[in-house]
Amino acid sequence: MSRYRHYGSSPEIGDPSEDCFIVTPHDTDPLPKVIKAFRADGDGVIVFRPFASDEDVAHPVKDGEIVSVITQYIRDSGTSGQTSIVGYV
């Protein structure tokens, strides 16, 4: 059984997404749902916290890039160049 079952979805990277939403980056609040990937809408940097990590990652992204990582936070501070970020559940 998936350790993510309490989030209402099985966010295995290879599975199709069951839902998606526009992410509002925030410095302290977690995402409303743990996501298995996100899409950048613009060149820049997205700062996020992988699900199993205690540290944030500042990841350079290109417009349209999909980053496949199970994520619990997308930070406002340090995130730049994005008009929107789509989270995939």
Secondary structure, 3 states (H helix, E strand, C coil): CCCCHHHCCCCCCCCCCCCEEECCCCCCCCCCCCECEEEECCCEEEEEEECCCCCCEEEEECCCCEECCCEEEECCCCCECCCCEEEEC
